[in-house]
Amino acid sequence: MKKELINNIEGIYSLMLTPYHDDKTVDYGTYEEYCEFQVAQGVDHLFAVCGSSEMKELTLEERIKLATLTAKHKGDTTVVATANMEASWFAQVEEVKRMSQTGIDGIVFVTKGYGNDGERLVSYIGELMTHTDLPVFMYEFPGIQPHLITGETYGKLAALGVKGIKDTTCTMEGITAKIANKGESCIIQANMPYLFESYKAGARGVMATPTSCGGAFFQRFHEAFMSGDMALAEQRYNEIILLDNCIDSGFNNSAKYLVQLQGVKNFKPINRGPNTLSGARMESIKSFHNWCVANGLMK
C-alpha cells in the first residue's frame, strides 16, 4: 500500500462492477481479473460493494466475498466498501464487524433513508462507528431514499470523524454546502456535469459510475487539476464527459461491455435486473472504444 487511507483520503475511488455467469450467479474468477484491471488504471482507491456493484441485489455473503477479493487484489490501492445494507440494526452491526475483517481499508455507510432527519442520521452513524476501527465515509445512496443531506448535517458527521462523503446532490448548491462544512474531511463527487466546477470549489475526489470502466480518465484529470494546469484539466474533464455519455444509456451493462472491450474478456454485459444492451448500443460503445484506443486513452 502506498499510504494508509487515513492519510490519503483524496483522489479517485473507482467503483467496482459485479460480473455474472449466464445464470446470474456471481463470476468470482472474472471479478478477480477485473480487480487487476482496475488497479492497472492507476487510481489510488477502489470502492467495492457500491451502487454500481448492484449491492441491493447481492446477499450479505456475496458482498463480504467481493470485498475480500477486492482487498486481496488491491495492489497499491486502498479499498472501501459499504457495510450497512442489512435491514435490522442488529444485522447491520454484525455486517459492519464482518466487513471490517475482510482486509479493506475503510467503511462506507449509506444514509439509509434518514436524509430528511439530520438528527437521527447523526445519531445512527455515530452508533455504527463504534463497531469499527476503520475510517468511515458516507454515501448518499439513491437506492434508499430520502438520501440527500444538508451541509449542516454533513458538518456534524465530519465532526464525529467521518472522513468523506460521496455527494449525489447533483447541484452546485448541495456540493458547496458540504464543502463549507467539511472540516478535515473530503467531498467526493459522483456528478460529472459539475465535476470541474466542484473541484474549483474545493471537492477533491471522485466516486462516479464511469470510474467503473475508465478510472484512468479520472486519474489524469485529478493529476492535471492538482498540478495547476487548468487547460489540461479542462481537456481531461471533456474526455470524462465523453466517457460518461458513452455509458449513460444502459448502465451498468454498458460499463461492463466497455470493460470487456478493454481486455477482461469474460465480463458479460448482464446484471440481475431486466436491463439488456441492444446490438446498436454495443456498436456505439465499440466505436467509442476504438476512438479511445486511437487517441491513447484506452487499451
C-alpha positions in Angstrom: 0.0 0.0 0.0 1.3 3.4 -0.9 -0.2 5.2 2.1 -2.6 4.5 4.9 -6.1 5.5 3.8 -6.4 7.8 6.8 -3.6 10.0 5.4 -4.7 9.7 1.8 -8.4 10.3 1.6 -8.5 12.4 -1.6 -8.4 11.2 -5.2 -10.2 8.7 -7.4 -12.3 5.9 -5.8 -13.0 3.6 -8.8 -16.4 1.8 -8.4 -16.4 -1.9 -8.7 -18.9 -3.7 -11.0 -20.1 -7.3 -10.4 -19.7 -9.9 -13.2 -22.2 -12.7 -13.5 -22.5 -16.1 -15.2 -25.4 -16.6 -17.6 -27.5 -17.9 -14.6 -26.9 -14.6 -12.7 -24.6 -16.2 -10.1 -21.5 -14.1 -9.3 -18.5 -14.9 -11.5 -15.8 -14.5 -8.9 -13.0 -15.6 -11.3 -13.7 -12.8 -13.7 -14.1 -10.4 -10.7 -10.5 -11.2 -9.7 -9.3 -10.4 -13.2 -11.4 -7.2 -13.1 -9.8 -6.2 -9.8 -6.4 -6.4 -11.5 -7.8 -4.3 -14.4 -9.0 -1.6 -12.0 -5.7 -1.5 -10.2 -3.9 -1.1 -13.5 -5.9 2.1 -14.2 -3.6 3.9 -11.8 -6.2 5.1 -9.2 -5.5 5.4 -5.5 -8.7 3.7 -4.3 -11.3 1.1 -5.1 -14.9 1.2 -3.9 -16.2 -2.4 -3.6 -19.8 -3.2 -2.7 -21.3 0.1 -4.1 -24.4 1.1 -6.1 -22.6 0.1 -9.4 -21.9 -3.3 -7.8 -25.7 -3.8 -7.5 -25.2 -4.1 -3.8 -29.0 -4.1 -3.2 -29.2 -7.2 -5.4 -26.4 -9.0 -3.6 -26.6 -11.2 -0.5 -24.5 -10.4 2.6 -22.3 -13.4 1.8 -21.7 -12.2 -1.7 -20.9 -8.7 -0.5 -18.4 -10.0 2.0 -16.7 -12.2 -0.6 -16.5 -9.4 -3.1 -14.9 -7.1 -0.6 -12.5 -9.8 0.5 -11.4 -10.4 -3.1 -11.0 -6.7 -3.8 -8.7 -6.4 -0.7 -6.8 -9.5 -1.8 -6.1 -8.0 -5.3 -5.8 -4.3 -4.3 -2.1 -3.9 -5.2 -1.0 -0.3 -4.3 -4.6 0.9 -3.9 -6.8 1.1 -0.8 -10.3 -0.3 -0.7 -13.5 0.9 0.9 -16.8 -1.0 1.0 -20.4 -0.4 2.1 -21.3 -2.0 5.4 -24.9 -1.1 6.4 -27.1 -2.7 3.8 -28.9 -5.2 6.1 -32.4 -4.4 7.2 -32.3 -4.6 11.0 -30.0 -2.7 13.4 -28.5 -5.9 14.9 -27.8 -7.3 11.4 -26.1 -4.1 10.4 -23.9 -4.2 13.5 -22.8 -7.7 12.5 -22.4 -6.6 8.9 -20.0 -3.8 10.0 -18.0 -6.2 12.1 -17.7 -8.8 9.4 -16.9 -6.2 6.7 -14.2 -4.7 8.9 -12.4 -8.1 8.9 -12.2 -8.5 5.1 -9.0 -6.7 4.7 -10.5 -3.5 3.4 -9.1 -0.1 4.5 -12.3 1.9 5.0 -16.0 1.5 5.7 -18.8 3.3 3.8 -22.2 4.0 5.4 -25.3 4.9 3.3 -27.7 7.5 4.6 -30.2 4.7 5.0 -33.3 6.8 4.3 -32.6 9.3 7.1 -31.8 12.2 4.6 -34.7 14.3 5.9 -33.9 13.7 9.6 -30.4 15.0 10.2 -30.5 14.5 14.0 -31.5 10.8 13.6 -28.8 10.3 10.9 -26.0 11.7 13.0 -27.0 9.6 16.0 -27.4 6.5 13.8 -24.0 6.9 12.1 -22.3 7.7 15.4 -23.6 4.5 16.9 -22.5 2.4 13.9 -19.0 4.0 14.0 -18.4 2.4 17.5 -18.4 -1.0 15.8 -15.4 -0.5 13.5 -11.9 0.9 13.9 -11.7 1.7 10.1 -12.0 5.2 8.6 -15.7 5.9 7.8 -17.1 7.5 4.7 -20.7 8.5 3.8 -22.7 7.8 0.7 -25.9 9.5 -0.3 -27.1 6.3 -1.9 -30.2 6.9 -4.1 -31.3 3.3 -3.7 -32.6 4.0 -0.2 -34.5 7.3 -0.1 -34.7 10.0 1.2 -30.9 10.0 0.8 -29.7 13.6 0.4 -28.5 15.5 3.4 -27.7 19.2 4.2 -24.3 20.7 4.5 -25.1 21.4 8.2 -25.8 17.7 8.8 -22.7 16.7 7.0 -20.7 19.1 9.1 -21.9 17.3 12.2 -20.9 13.9 10.7 -17.4 15.3 9.9 -17.1 16.5 13.5 -17.8 12.9 14.6 -14.8 11.8 12.5 -16.4 10.9 9.1 -13.6 11.2 6.5 -15.5 12.0 3.4 -18.8 11.7 1.5 -19.9 10.6 -1.9 -22.1 13.6 -2.7 -25.0 12.8 -5.1 -27.0 16.1 -4.9 -26.0 16.9 -8.5 -26.3 20.6 -7.8 -23.5 23.1 -7.0 -25.6 24.4 -4.1 -25.6 20.9 -2.5 -21.9 20.4 -3.2 -20.7 23.8 -1.9 -22.9 23.4 1.2 -20.9 20.3 2.1 -17.6 21.9 1.1 -18.3 24.7 3.5 -18.9 22.3 6.4 -16.3 19.6 5.5 -13.7 20.4 8.2 -10.8 18.0 7.7 -12.8 15.6 5.5 -13.0 15.2 1.7 -16.0 16.0 -0.5 -16.1 13.3 -3.2 -18.0 13.8 -6.4 -20.5 11.5 -8.2 -21.9 14.0 -10.7 -20.0 14.6 -13.9 -21.6 17.8 -15.3 -20.4 19.6 -12.2 -17.1 17.8 -11.7 -14.8 20.5 -12.9 -16.7 23.3 -11.1 -16.9 21.2 -7.9 -13.1 20.8 -7.9 -12.7 24.5 -8.4 -15.0 25.0 -5.3 -12.9 22.6 -3.2 -14.0 19.0 -3.9 -11.0 16.7 -4.1 -12.2 13.2 -5.1 -14.5 11.2 -7.3 -16.8 8.2 -6.8 -18.7 8.1 -10.1 -20.2 5.5 -12.4 -17.6 6.0 -15.3 -14.8 5.1 -12.9 -16.1 1.5 -13.1 -14.7 1.2 -16.7 -12.4 4.2 -17.1 -10.6 5.1 -13.9 -7.5 6.3 -15.8 -9.6 9.2 -17.3 -10.2 10.5 -13.8 -6.7 9.9 -12.5 -5.5 12.0 -15.4 -8.0 14.8 -14.6 -7.2 14.7 -10.9 -3.4 14.9 -11.5 -3.8 17.7 -14.1 -6.0 19.8 -11.8 -3.8 19.3 -8.7 -0.8 20.3 -10.8 -2.4 23.7 -11.5 -2.6 23.1 -15.3 -6.2 24.2 -15.8 -6.1 23.9 -19.6 -5.1 20.3 -19.4 -7.5 19.7 -16.6 -10.4 21.0 -18.8 -9.3 18.8 -21.7 -9.3 15.8 -19.3 -12.7 16.8 -18.0 -14.1 16.9 -21.5 -12.8 13.4 -22.1 -14.6 12.3 -19.0 -17.8 13.8 -20.3 -17.5 11.7 -23.5 -17.0 8.6 -21.4 -19.9 9.4 -19.2 -22.2 9.9 -22.3 -21.0 6.7 -23.8 -22.1 4.5 -20.8 -25.1 6.6 -19.6 -27.7 4.6 -21.5 -27.9 1.0 -20.3 -25.6 1.4 -17.3 -24.3 -0.8 -15.8 -24.3 -3.3 -18.7 -22.8 -0.6 -20.8 -19.8 -0.2 -18.5 -19.4 -4.0 -18.3 -19.2 -4.2 -22.1 -16.6 -1.5 -22.2 -14.5 -3.4 -19.6 -14.8 -6.5 -21.8 -13.6 -4.5 -24.8 -10.6 -3.4 -22.7 -9.4 -7.0 -22.1 -11.5 -8.6 -19.4 -12.9 -11.0 -22.0 -15.3 -13.0 -19.8 -17.0 -9.9 -18.3 -20.5 -10.3 -19.7 -22.8 -7.2 -20.1 -25.5 -8.6 -17.9 -26.9 -7.8 -14.5 -29.5 -9.1 -12.1 -32.1 -6.6 -13.4 -34.1 -6.8 -16.6 -31.7 -4.4 -18.5 -30.1 -5.6 -21.7 -27.8 -4.0 -24.3 -29.1 -3.8 -27.8 -26.8 -4.6 -30.7 -26.9 -0.9 -31.7 -25.8 0.2 -28.2 -22.9 -2.3 -28.3 -21.8 -1.0 -31.7 -21.9 2.6 -30.3 -19.8 1.6 -27.3 -17.4 -0.3 -29.6 -16.9 2.8 -31.7 -16.2 4.9 -28.6 -13.6 2.3 -27.5 -11.9 2.3 -30.9 -11.7 6.1 -30.8 -10.2 6.0 -27.3 -7.6 3.4 -28.4 -6.7 5.5 -31.4 -6.2 8.6 -29.2 -4.2 6.8 -26.5 -6.9 7.0 -23.9 -7.7 3.3 -23.5 -6.2 -0.1 -24.4 
